[in-house]
């Protein structure tokens, strides 16, 4: 599995991996623009599909160049996950 390979080869704890990939996505976006950052944020949602933060970052990256429809879908997914997390006992 890709997550295990990234964890094992990077030395980053699984609990921190989503945040680290997200941070890399923002650094790439700042330095190289939205298109390459979209790939990183998309990968992060594939590796961490239950992360509201990963989906929100992907939505933000879609919204920046004006892809409002896709951004709205991603933001909705993020809100759904955040609400589900809050509802857990």
C-alpha positions in Angstrom: 0.0 0.0 0.0 1.2 3.5 -0.8 0.6 4.9 2.6 2.8 2.2 4.2 5.5 2.8 1.6 5.5 6.5 2.3 5.6 5.9 6.0 8.4 3.4 5.9 10.5 5.3 3.3 10.0 8.8 4.8 10.2 8.1 8.5 7.1 10.2 9.0 4.6 8.7 11.4 1.2 7.7 9.9 -0.6 10.2 12.1 1.6 13.0 10.7 1.6 11.9 7.1 -1.6 13.6 6.0 -0.5 16.9 7.5 3.0 16.7 5.9 1.6 15.9 2.5 -0.9 18.8 2.8 1.9 21.2 3.8 3.9 20.0 0.7 0.9 20.7 -1.4 0.7 24.3 -0.2 4.4 24.8 -0.7 4.1 23.5 -4.2 1.1 25.7 -4.9 2.9 28.8 -3.7 6.0 28.1 -5.7 4.8 26.2 -8.8 1.1 27.1 -9.0 -2.2 25.2 -8.8 -1.8 22.5 -11.4 1.1 20.6 -9.7 -0.5 21.3 -6.3 -3.7 19.7 -7.4 -1.9 16.4 -7.9 -0.5 16.5 -4.4 -3.8 17.4 -2.8 -5.6 14.7 -4.9 -3.0 12.2 -3.7 -3.6 13.2 -0.1 -7.4 12.6 -0.4 -6.7 9.2 -1.9 -4.3 8.3 0.9 -6.5 9.8 3.6 -10.1 9.7 2.3 -11.5 10.3 5.8 -9.6 13.6 6.3 -11.8 16.6 6.2 -8.7 18.8 6.1 -7.3 17.0 3.0 -10.7 17.5 1.1 -10.8 21.2 2.2 -7.3 21.8 0.8 -8.2 20.1 -2.5 -11.4 22.3 -2.6 -9.4 25.4 -2.0 -7.0 24.5 -4.8 -9.9 24.0 -7.2 -11.5 27.3 -6.1 -8.4 29.4 -6.7 -8.5 29.3 -10.5 -12.3 29.5 -10.5 -13.5 25.9 -10.6 -16.3 26.7 -8.3 -18.4 23.6 -9.1 -15.6 21.1 -8.3 -14.6 23.2 -5.2 -18.2 23.1 -3.9 -18.3 19.3 -4.2 -15.0 19.0 -2.3 -16.0 21.5 0.4 -19.3 19.5 0.8 -17.2 16.3 1.3 -15.0 18.1 3.8 -18.0 19.4 5.8 -19.6 15.9 5.8 -16.4 14.3 7.1 -15.9 17.0 9.8 -19.5 16.7 11.0 -19.2 12.9 11.1 -16.0 13.3 13.2 -17.7 15.7 15.6 -20.6 13.3 16.0 -18.4 10.4 17.2 -18.6 9.8 20.9 
